[in-house]
Amino acid sequence: MSSWRILDFTTFSGWLRYQRGQLIACKDDDTQQAIPLADIATILIGLNVGLGPAVAHQLAAFDVVLLVCDWNGVPSASMTAWSEHGRVGARHLAQSEMTQPRRKNAWGQIIRAKVTGQASTLRAVNCKDWHHLAEMVQLVRSGDPDNIEAHAAQFYWHHLFDDFSRQPGCRTNNQNSMLDYAYAVLRGWGIRAIMSAGLSASLGLFHHGRSNAFNLVDDLIEPFRPAIDYTVATTPSEMSINHPSVKHRLVQASTQVFQENGLSVSSSLADLAQEVGLYVEGKIPKLEVPTWLGPIEDIPLELAV
C-alpha cells in the first residue's frame, strides 16, 4: 500500500478540486495547497468543505477513502471505490455462507489478540496489574461465550486512565474525544483494507448491526485499538483534540510500526483483511491475527505543528 497520507479537512473552509494528479485545497481566502493524490489514503472533510463529482471520481480512481464528518468531527458517512478484486463475488458469497463455528473461531482469535494487546498497553504505561489481562487471554474460547472482551475492557479502562469511563461521542472529556478521532482514522484504514480484499464490509464475523455498513471493519480493527490507546494514554489529558499537534499525533498512531517485522498498523490491517478473504473461502484453516506487543517507536508530540 503506497499511499500513506491522512488529510484532515474537518475545520477547513473552502473547496477541493482536482488538477493533473493532485488534490488542490482552495481556502476561502484564495490560498491554495496541492497534494499528490497518489500519496493520499484517507480524507476527512467537515461541513464547510465543497467538492464536485470530478473530485469524487478522482478520489475513487486513486482508491482514496473519503470520510464525511459532522460538526463534532465524527465521521457520519463515507465514500469508497468499488472493489476491483478478482474474487469479490466469490468472497461475498463465501461470507454469507460461512458456518457459525468458523465465525466463532475467527472471533475468538480476534479477542485473544485484542486482550493481549490491552495487556501490552498496560505494561507499557507501567501498570503493575497488566498480568491480570494476560491471564484473561487464556479464558477466551471460540466465539467468546463468556464475554471475556467486556470483562477485560472494564479492567483495562479503569487501569489505563484515572477516573475514566469510555463513552463514544462524549465531548466533555479530552481522552474520549481523542479516542473517537483516532478510531475514526483507524476505521478509514479498515474500510480501505476490506474493499481491497474484495470483502463485504457489512457481513461481519461478530458485529451484526442492521444499520452498520461496516460490521466486518469493526471486527477487524479490534486488535489494533490498543496501539491507538497507548498513544492517547501518553498524550497529556489536558490537551484538546482541536490542537493541531494532537490530531497530528493521533493520525501518526494509525501508521506507526505495529509488529517487530516492521509492518505498520495500516499495513498489518491490510494483510489481515487479505487473510480473512482466504479464511472465508476455506483456503486456510485458521485465522492468524497480528498482536500488539507494545510500542516499537516513539510518536513525538510536536507542539509547533
VOPAGU-2260 file (C-alpha; in pm, 1 decimal, decimal comma):
REM VOPAGU-2260
SITE   aa  ch    i         X         Y         Z
SITE  MET   A    0       0,0       0,0       0,0
SITE  SER   A    1     198,5     300,7    -126,5
SITE  SER   A    2     -41,3     578,5     -25,2
SITE  TRP   A    3       6,1     685,0     334,4
SITE  ARG   A    4    -120,0    1037,2     399,2
SITE  ILE   A    5    -435,6    1108,3     600,1
SITE  LEU   A    6    -570,9    1458,3     539,0
SITE  ASP   A    7    -793,6    1630,0     793,7
SITE  PHE   A    8   -1025,2    1895,6     648,7
SITE  THR   A    9   -1278,0    1887,0     933,1
SITE  THR   A   10   -1205,9    2251,5    1027,0
SITE  PHE   A   11   -1126,4    2361,8     671,5
SITE  SER   A   12   -1345,1    2617,0     491,4
SITE  GLY   A   13   -1316,9    2617,9     114,0
SITE  TRP   A   14   -1313,5    2389,9    -190,4
SITE  LEU   A   15   -1130,5    2079,0    -303,1
SITE  ARG   A   16   -1060,3    2035,7    -671,5
SITE  TYR   A   17    -853,7    1808,7    -894,7
SITE  GLN   A   18    -572,0    1907,0   -1130,3
SITE  ARG   A   19    -321,2    1679,6   -1304,6
SITE  GLY   A   20    -295,2    1406,5   -1043,4
SITE  GLN   A   21    -313,6    1644,7    -749,7
SITE  LEU   A   22    -576,2    1743,4    -497,8
SITE  ILE   A   23    -591,5    2121,5    -472,9
SITE  ALA   A   24    -719,3    2262,8    -142,3
SITE  CYS   A   25    -851,5    2614,7    -202,1
SITE  LYS   A   26    -928,0    2816,0     111,6
SITE  ASP   A   27   -1191,4    3087,0     120,0
SITE  ASP   A   28    -910,6    3343,4     135,7
SITE  ASP   A   29    -789,5    3216,4    -205,8
SITE  THR   A   30    -471,4    3049,4     -72,9
SITE  GLN   A   31    -405,8    2704,6    -221,7
SITE  GLN   A   32    -211,1    2389,8    -148,3
SITE  ALA   A   33    -150,5    2090,9    -377,2
SITE  ILE   A   34    -114,3    1730,5    -256,2
SITE  PRO   A   35     -40,8    1435,9    -490,3
SITE  LEU   A   36    -341,5    1203,5    -491,6
SITE  ALA   A   37    -112,5     902,8    -514,9
SITE  ASP   A   38      11,9     983,1    -161,8
SITE  ILE   A   39    -334,2    1003,1      -1,5
SITE  ALA   A   40    -505,0     712,9     175,5
SITE  THR   A   41    -789,1     884,2     362,9
SITE  ILE   A   42    -951,5    1227,3     369,1
SITE  LEU   A   43   -1175,2    1360,8     644,5
SITE  ILE   A   44   -1397,3    1654,3     546,2
SITE  GLY   A   45   -1618,5    1879,6     756,6
SITE  LEU   A   46   -1937,7    2070,7     684,6
SITE  ASN   A   47   -1767,5    2371,6     525,7
SITE  VAL   A   48   -1584,9    2180,2     252,3
SITE  GLY   A   49   -1708,6    2186,2    -105,7
SITE  LEU   A   50   -1619,0    1936,5    -376,8
SITE  GLY   A   51   -1769,7    1828,3    -706,6
SITE  PRO   A   52   -1825,1    1499,3    -889,8
SITE  ALA   A   53   -1494,8    1532,0   -1075,5
SITE  VAL   A   54   -1302,5    1529,7    -747,1
SITE  ALA   A   55   -1510,0    1239,0    -614,2
SITE  HIS   A   56   -1435,3    1043,0    -932,3
SITE  GLN   A   57   -1062,1    1100,2    -899,3
SITE  LEU   A   58   -1062,9    1004,4    -530,6
SITE  ALA   A   59   -1223,6     674,4    -627,5
SITE  ALA   A   60    -975,8     626,6    -911,8
SITE  PHE   A   61    -686,6     667,7    -667,2
SITE  ASP   A   62    -854,4     442,7    -407,4
SITE  VAL   A   63    -885,9     723,3    -152,1
SITE  VAL   A   64   -1138,6     677,4     129,1
SITE  LEU   A   65   -1346,4     990,7     193,5
SITE  LEU   A   66   -1498,6    1027,7     542,0
SITE  VAL   A   67   -1768,6    1293,1     583,2
SITE  CYS   A   68   -1774,7    1427,8     939,5
SITE  ASP   A   69   -2037,8    1610,6    1141,3
SITE  TRP   A   70   -1985,0    1938,1    1327,7
SITE  ASN   A   71   -1810,3    1745,0    1607,4
SITE  GLY   A   72   -1559,3    1598,8    1361,9
SITE  VAL   A   73   -1708,1    1249,6    1395,7
SITE  PRO   A   74   -1748,3    1058,7    1065,2
SITE  SER   A   75   -2111,5    1005,4     966,6
SITE  ALA   A   76   -2070,8     880,2     608,2
SITE  SER   A   77   -1802,7     753,1     372,3
SITE  MET   A   78   -1722,2     712,4       6,3
SITE  THR   A   79   -1505,0     429,8    -124,3
SITE  ALA   A   80   -1418,4     296,3    -466,5
SITE  TRP   A   81   -1599,7     -15,6    -584,0
SITE  SER   A   82   -1377,3    -316,2    -530,8
SITE  GLU   A   83   -1197,0    -448,7    -837,1
SITE  HIS   A   84   -1072,4    -760,2    -658,1
SITE  GLY   A   85   -1082,2   -1059,8    -890,0
SITE  ARG   A   86   -1284,8   -1272,3    -645,8
SITE  VAL   A   87   -1518,4   -1010,4    -499,3
SITE  GLY   A   88   -1835,0   -1202,4    -593,0
SITE  ALA   A   89   -1698,5   -1532,9    -466,0
SITE  ARG   A   90   -1586,4   -1378,4    -139,0
SITE  HIS   A   91   -1918,3   -1205,9     -74,1
SITE  LEU   A   92   -2095,8   -1536,5    -131,5
SITE  ALA   A   93   -1849,6   -1721,5      91,8
SITE  GLN   A   94   -1901,1   -1464,9     367,1
SITE  SER   A   95   -2277,8   -1507,9     355,3
SITE  GLU   A   96   -2244,8   -1887,5     369,3
SITE  MET   A   97   -1971,7   -1911,9     633,1
SITE  THR   A   98   -2060,3   -2157,6     907,9
SITE  GLN   A   99   -2118,2   -2033,3    1260,1
SITE  PRO   A  100   -1830,4   -2240,5    1405,4
SITE  ARG   A  101   -1583,4   -2076,0    1167,6
SITE  ARG   A  102   -1719,9   -1729,4    1251,1
SITE  LYS   A  103   -1686,6   -1802,4    1621,4
SITE  ASN   A  104   -1336,2   -1940,3    1582,3
SITE  ALA   A  105   -1222,2   -1626,9    1399,5
SITE  TRP   A  106   -1385,1   -1400,1    1657,2
SITE  GLY   A  107   -1213,8   -1587,2    1938,5
SITE  GLN   A  108    -876,9   -1530,6    1769,9
SITE  ILE   A  109    -952,2   -1159,4    1733,6
SITE  ILE   A  110   -1046,0   -1123,7    2100,6
SITE  ARG   A  111    -734,3   -1309,3    2214,5
SITE  ALA   A  112    -523,0   -1067,8    2010,8
SITE  LYS   A  113    -716,2    -766,0    2141,8
SITE  VAL   A  114    -688,2    -858,3    2509,9
SITE  THR   A  115    -319,9    -947,1    2465,3
SITE  GLY   A  116    -272,0    -602,5    2312,5
SITE  GLN   A  117    -453,3    -438,6    2602,1
SITE  ALA   A  118    -221,2    -617,6    2845,7
SITE  SER   A  119      75,7    -490,2    2644,2
SITE  THR   A  120     -56,3    -133,6    2661,9
SITE  LEU   A  121     -98,7    -151,2    3040,0
SITE  ARG   A  122     252,4    -289,4    3070,9
SITE  ALA   A  123     387,3      -7,8    2851,5
SITE  VAL   A  124     229,9     257,5    3077,3
SITE  ASN   A  125     381,1      82,4    3382,4
SITE  CYS   A  126      59,6     -60,4    3523,7
SITE  LYS   A  127     171,8    -333,0    3764,4
SITE  ASP   A  128    -154,1    -528,2    3722,5
SITE  TRP   A  129    -115,0    -590,2    3348,7
SITE  HIS   A  130     -63,2    -960,7    3420,8
SITE  HIS   A  131    -433,6    -988,8    3505,3
SITE  LEU   A  132    -528,9    -922,9    3143,1
SITE  ALA   A  133    -259,4   -1158,3    3016,9
SITE  GLU   A  134    -419,4   -1430,8    3227,9
SITE  MET   A  135    -766,1   -1348,6    3093,5
SITE  VAL   A  136    -646,3   -1424,9    2740,9
SITE  GLN   A  137    -628,4   -1792,9    2836,5
SITE  LEU   A  138   -1000,8   -1785,8    2920,6
SITE  VAL   A  139   -1114,8   -1677,5    2575,1
SITE  ARG   A  140   -1297,3   -1957,0    2394,6
SITE  SER   A  141   -1433,4   -1979,7    2040,0
SITE  GLY   A  142   -1694,4   -1708,6    1997,0
SITE  ASP   A  143   -1606,8   -1564,1    2340,4
SITE  PRO   A  144   -1925,4   -1703,6    2506,4
SITE  ASP   A  145   -1806,2   -1586,7    2848,6
SITE  ASN   A  146   -1776,8   -1227,8    2720,6
SITE  ILE   A  147   -1414,4   -1200,3    2827,4
SITE  GLU   A  148   -1386,8    -899,9    2597,0
SITE  ALA   A  149   -1626,6    -697,7    2815,2
SITE  HIS   A  150   -1468,0    -809,2    3142,4
SITE  ALA   A  151   -1123,7    -723,1    3008,8
SITE  ALA   A  152   -1244,9    -382,9    2887,0
SITE  GLN   A  153   -1381,2    -291,6    3228,0
SITE  PHE   A  154   -1048,0    -373,3    3393,3
SITE  TYR   A  155    -848,4    -213,7    3112,5
SITE  TRP   A  156   -1013,5     128,4    3104,2
SITE  HIS   A  157   -1013,9     151,9    3482,8
SITE  HIS   A  158    -637,5      97,6    3494,2
SITE  LEU   A  159    -535,4     283,4    3177,0
SITE  PHE   A  160    -679,5     621,6    3276,0
SITE  ASP   A  161    -765,4     775,9    3611,9
SITE  ASP   A  162   -1134,2     833,2    3681,6
SITE  PHE   A  163   -1231,0     743,9    3323,5
SITE  SER   A  164   -1538,9     598,0    3158,1
SITE  ARG   A  165   -1520,0     513,3    2788,7
SITE  GLN   A  166   -1813,1     694,6    2627,4
SITE  PRO   A  167   -1801,6     722,4    2248,2
SITE  GLY   A  168   -1928,1    1061,1    2134,1
SITE  CYS   A  169   -1867,4    1229,8    2471,2
SITE  ARG   A  170   -1720,4    1573,8    2401,7
SITE  THR   A  171   -1667,4    1677,0    2763,6
SITE  ASN   A  172   -1365,5    1451,7    2811,3
SITE  ASN   A  173   -1048,0    1506,1    2610,1
SITE  GLN   A  174    -943,0    1141,2    2618,7
SITE  ASN   A  175   -1279,9    1021,6    2486,7
SITE  SER   A  176   -1254,7    1277,9    2207,1
SITE  MET   A  177    -901,0    1165,3    2121,3
SITE  LEU   A  178   -1010,3     800,4    2110,6
SITE  ASP   A  179   -1309,3     882,5    1889,7
SITE  TYR   A  180   -1090,9    1071,4    1644,3
SITE  ALA   A  181    -809,6     813,8    1632,9
SITE  TYR   A  182   -1054,9     524,0    1598,9
SITE  ALA   A  183   -1224,2     706,3    1310,4
SITE  VAL   A  184    -891,1     728,6    1128,6
SITE  LEU   A  185    -825,4     361,0    1203,7
SITE  ARG   A  186   -1171,1     275,1    1068,6
SITE  GLY   A  187   -1082,9     456,5     747,2
SITE  TRP   A  188    -783,4     225,5     703,4
SITE  GLY   A  189   -1011,3     -69,4     780,6
SITE  ILE   A  190   -1263,4      29,2     515,0
SITE  ARG   A  191    -985,2      56,8     260,0
SITE  ALA   A  192    -839,7    -280,8     359,5
SITE  ILE   A  193   -1176,4    -458,6     337,6
SITE  MET   A  194   -1256,7    -314,9      -2,6
SITE  SER   A  195    -910,5    -401,0    -136,0
SITE  ALA   A  196    -957,8    -761,8     -21,3
SITE  GLY   A  197   -1285,8    -793,0    -211,2
SITE  LEU   A  198   -1487,7    -849,3     105,9
SITE  SER   A  199   -1833,6    -727,2     202,2
SITE  ALA   A  200   -1791,9    -471,1     478,0
SITE  SER   A  201   -2144,4    -523,1     612,6
SITE  LEU   A  202   -2111,5    -901,3     671,0
SITE  GLY   A  203   -1926,9    -923,5     999,3
SITE  LEU   A  204   -1782,4   -1212,5    1193,1
SITE  PHE   A  205   -1934,3   -1087,7    1519,4
SITE  HIS   A  206   -2067,7    -736,2    1471,0
SITE  HIS   A  207   -2406,2    -752,3    1300,3
SITE  GLY   A  208   -2575,8    -414,5    1342,0
SITE  ARG   A  209   -2859,4    -383,2    1090,6
SITE  SER   A  210   -2775,2     -18,5    1024,1
SITE  ASN   A  211   -2397,2     -66,8    1025,5
SITE  ALA   A  212   -2247,0     -81,1     677,7
SITE  PHE   A  213   -1905,8    -170,4     822,6
SITE  ASN   A  214   -1960,2    -461,5    1059,4
SITE  LEU   A  215   -1657,9    -651,6     928,7
SITE  VAL   A  216   -1440,6    -340,5     956,4
SITE  ASP   A  217   -1538,9    -303,9    1320,9
SITE  ASP   A  218   -1446,6    -670,3    1375,0
SITE  LEU   A  219   -1102,4    -640,0    1222,0
SITE  ILE   A  220    -989,2    -315,0    1383,1
SITE  GLU   A  221   -1034,4    -456,7    1735,4
SITE  PRO   A  222    -676,5    -595,1    1772,6
SITE  PHE   A  223    -534,5    -260,3    1659,9
SITE  ARG   A  224    -717,3     -43,0    1912,1
SITE  PRO   A  225    -462,1     -99,5    2194,6
SITE  ALA   A  226    -188,4      62,8    1984,2
SITE  ILE   A  227    -412,2     367,9    1942,8
SITE  ASP   A  228    -498,1     362,9    2313,7
SITE  TYR   A  229    -130,5     377,4    2406,7
SITE  THR   A  230     -83,1     694,6    2201,5
SITE  VAL   A  231    -385,1     855,8    2369,7
SITE  ALA   A  232    -263,2     744,6    2713,6
SITE  THR   A  233      73,2     910,7    2653,3
SITE  THR   A  234     -81,1    1236,5    2528,4
SITE  PRO   A  235    -139,4    1496,9    2803,9
SITE  SER   A  236    -505,4    1466,7    2906,2
SITE  GLU   A  237    -542,2    1843,3    2939,5
SITE  MET   A  238    -474,5    1891,5    2568,4
SITE  SER   A  239    -774,1    1940,5    2340,5
SITE  ILE   A  240    -844,2    1732,2    2032,6
SITE  ASN   A  241    -868,1    2063,0    1846,6
SITE  HIS   A  242    -496,1    2127,2    1894,2
SITE  PRO   A  243    -324,4    2054,1    1557,5
SITE  SER   A  244     -33,8    1873,3    1723,1
SITE  VAL   A  245    -273,0    1634,2    1898,9
SITE  LYS   A  246    -453,1    1545,3    1576,3
SITE  HIS   A  247    -118,6    1503,9    1402,4
SITE  ARG   A  248      -1,8    1260,1    1670,8
SITE  LEU   A  249    -326,2    1061,0    1661,5
SITE  VAL   A  250    -305,3    1027,4    1283,7
SITE  GLN   A  251      52,0     901,6    1320,1
SITE  ALA   A  252     -75,9     640,7    1566,6
SITE  SER   A  253    -254,6     459,5    1283,9
SITE  THR   A  254      61,1     442,4    1072,8
SITE  GLN   A  255     310,0     354,3    1347,5
SITE  VAL   A  256     507,6      30,2    1342,5
SITE  PHE   A  257     279,1    -241,7    1480,7
SITE  GLN   A  258     486,8    -558,2    1452,7
SITE  GLU   A  259     852,3    -639,8    1502,8
SITE  ASN   A  260     880,1    -724,6    1132,1
SITE  GLY   A  261     837,6    -353,6    1062,8
SITE  LEU   A  262     479,9    -360,3     934,8
SITE  SER   A  263     271,0     -59,5    1033,6
SITE  VAL   A  264     -79,9     -61,0    1178,1
SITE  SER   A  265    -228,8      14,5     837,2
SITE  SER   A  266     -21,1    -247,3     655,4
SITE  SER   A  267     -93,8    -512,6     918,3
SITE  LEU   A  268    -463,7    -435,9     890,4
SITE  ALA   A  269    -446,7    -470,1     512,1
SITE  ASP   A  270    -272,1    -806,7     549,5
SITE  LEU   A  271    -534,2    -923,7     799,3
SITE  ALA   A  272    -812,9    -837,1     555,6
SITE  GLN   A  273    -643,0   -1047,4     288,6
SITE  GLU   A  274    -613,5   -1334,2     539,1
SITE  VAL   A  275    -985,3   -1304,7     612,7
SITE  GLY   A  276   -1053,7   -1332,3     240,7
SITE  LEU   A  277    -867,1   -1663,7     230,1
SITE  TYR   A  278   -1032,2   -1776,9     553,3
SITE  VAL   A  279   -1390,8   -1715,5     441,0
SITE  GLU   A  280   -1324,4   -1913,4     121,9
SITE  GLY   A  281   -1187,3   -2202,7     328,2
SITE  LYS   A  282    -836,7   -2178,0     186,0
SITE  ILE   A  283    -675,1   -2155,2     529,1
SITE  PRO   A  284    -795,7   -2347,1     837,7
SITE  LYS   A  285    -732,0   -2078,5    1099,1
SITE  LEU   A  286    -723,9   -1700,2    1105,6
SITE  GLU   A  287    -388,5   -1568,6    1221,9
SITE  VAL   A  288    -438,8   -1228,1    1385,4
SITE  PRO   A  289    -149,3    -983,5    1439,9
SITE  THR   A  290     -99,9    -879,9    1802,1
SITE  TRP   A  291      22,5    -556,8    1959,1
SITE  LEU   A  292     310,2    -632,5    2195,5
SITE  GLY   A  293     388,5    -276,1    2291,6
SITE  PRO   A  294     538,1      35,9    2130,8
SITE  ILE   A  295     828,6     -12,9    1892,9
SITE  GLU   A  296     876,9     354,6    1812,0
SITE  ASP   A  297     801,6     684,0    1985,1
SITE  ILE   A  298     546,0     920,8    1834,3
SITE  PRO   A  299     652,2    1275,3    1929,3
SITE  LEU   A  300     406,1    1541,9    2032,4
SITE  GLU   A  301     518,6    1825,3    1809,6
SITE  LEU   A  302     374,3    2132,2    1977,3
SITE  ALA   A  303     488,4    2353,4    1692,7
SITE  VAL   A  304     270,4    2172,3    1435,3
